[in-house]
């Protein structure tokens, strides 16, 4: 069973520390203390560019057109903090900003389409840039994960699956759908796009309390000016006061990169077919049946954390475009062992995770990825008689070494893995209280 989605491969299997989600650290290190104040071939190419990246003018600008924004950018472009971040994005953190615009060519069309379908401005895509540099593997010490930097409870609240086997916060498609739901609700709550963005960052409770406390000051202030008026009171945290100026600055620079000396190298936009397989199917087997590399399947299924579909019901798995035809027949022809991701062993007296792992060519850490509830004795050995899942090495090869997805705050920054699928670590631009408070 297959399906086709056009919403393609990234930069390869290796993931590095996310420069994008380190934006907070970079911005904080240089933040100023300024006060917050108030029918030709060319036409054909231009049309093709607009079609390829709906609503994104980066390619069109290169052909000479003027940028157009569907959020109010021009009214606030001279704001002190907006100009500060324009200078920062085009200066000290230019390399990170260029990388984010490169990722935007991969994910931007998807994000814009989801925003547009929900009646939200497409340029709210720059909120994702501010959150993570568009890095699906970004995570923060506050345990916010993915392009939209959801915490676990927030993600579940907007309909995402977040558990030991699956973390849809890392899925660009599903997480964008969740972010769109959240932003739509916040805009309806506050009647303002920029107040909605502030609530996304700092929590709807804080924004609501600020509007009540300063109701007199805000009397007669309308539209997006309400955010800036509230920000002048300094009731909002500094990070939240800067959040909307960052979005505006990102939109200014992102729509005219050449004006700021920024070069953008394009990636293929996200595109895939889908196939349906049984629970506990290794991604390596899916790749073999699709005639592609396991890394290519992994890149399209970042939300499948353990190199396999979750145990239980059947699941949809993404495969490269053009590889789904005849998949079911090729998959059925694979050796049954190749279609098996894990086997069960029963623990005996004196056995430990390390001893079982060594017997199967694994590390104790890798074995632990598949047995989060294994019962250990005070000696460190495993309690006898319990069932332990032992993954194949092909399954482990494309598994992710990530902290427990259900954590709401990491006890420390996870270290880069020595084996298995590397994961990007990151510092998040927003305050941890944001996702705690509302999401």
C-alpha positions, 0 to 999 in steps of 0.5 A: 500500500503506497501513497505519494507526497510532495511537500527529498535527501538532506545533508547526509546521515551525520548530524551535527550540533544544531547551530540554529537552536544555538541562536539564543546563545549567539544572540545573547552573547552580542545582545545590546541593552538598547531600549525597546522603542517604537512573457520572457524567459525571466518571467518563466523562471520567476513563475517556476521559482514561485511554484517551487517554493510557494510564497517564498520570495528568496528565489524571486528576489534573485530575479529582480522582484520586490519582496512582499510580506504577509505579516506586518514587517514594514511598520516595524522595520525601524524599531531599534531591536528589529534593526539590532537583529537584522544586523546580527543575522547579516553579521555575527551569526550570518553563517548560521542564518545562511544555513537556516535559509538553506534548510528553508529551501527543503522545508519552507514549501511544506510549512507555508502550505500548512500555514496557508491552509489554516488561514495563517500568514505564510511568513510565520515560517520565520517563527520556526527559523527563530526556534531552531534554524529549521533543524528537525533534530534540534533540542534544548536543555529544556527538552524542547525538540524539533523545528518548532521546539515543542516540549513533550506535553505540548506536543501531545497536546497538539496531537503529536505522538511522543513516546519511547518509540516515536517522537513526532516533534522531529517529523517536519510534517506532523510537527508543523501541523501541530504548530499550526494548530497551536498558533491558530488557537493563540491568534484566536485567543488574543486577536493578534498574530504578534501576541500569539507569537509572544504567547508561543514563546513565553506562555499564554498565561503571562501574555494574558496577565500582562494584557489585564495588568496594563489594560489602561495603557493598552486602551485604544491600541489596536492590531499588532501595536498591542504587542509592542505596547505590552513589550514596552512595559517590560512585563514580558521576559526579555526573550519574549520581548525580543521574540517578535523583533527577531521574527520581523528581522528574520523575515526582512533578511530572509526575503532579501538575502542578497541585499545583506550579502547572504548566499543561499544554496538550495536543497531539494524540497521535501518529497516522499512516497509512503508504504505500510508495514507491520509493527517492529519492522526494521527500516533497513528492510524497508530500504532493501525492499524500496531499493535504496539506502537505509540512511535515505529512509532514516532521513525521511523518518526522523520520528522513528527513534529506534531504527524500526517501526513501533511494536504493535499496529502497522505503520506508514513509512516514508521512502524516496519518491519513485521507490514505492512501486512494487514494494509489497511484493519485494518486501514479502520476498525478503528473508523473514529474519531480515524483516525482523527488527528484534528478538526476545531473550529471557534473562538468566541468573547473573546476566546483565545488560552488558553481558547480553549486549556483548553476546549479540555484538551490541553495547549495553547502551544500545540494548538499553534503547530497546528495554527502558523498563528492564528490571535491575537488581541492586547488584546491577544484574538483571532480574531473572525471567524477564523478556529482553528485546535484542535488536539486530545490528542493522536495526541499531545502525539507524537508531537514534541516541536520544534522551527519554522523549517524555522528559520535560527537562534534561538533567544535563546536555546529552553527549554526542553518541559514539555509535548509532545515529548521531543527534544534533544538540542545541540551545533553544532561543526561548526560555524554558518556561515557555513550554512549561507554562502553556504547551 
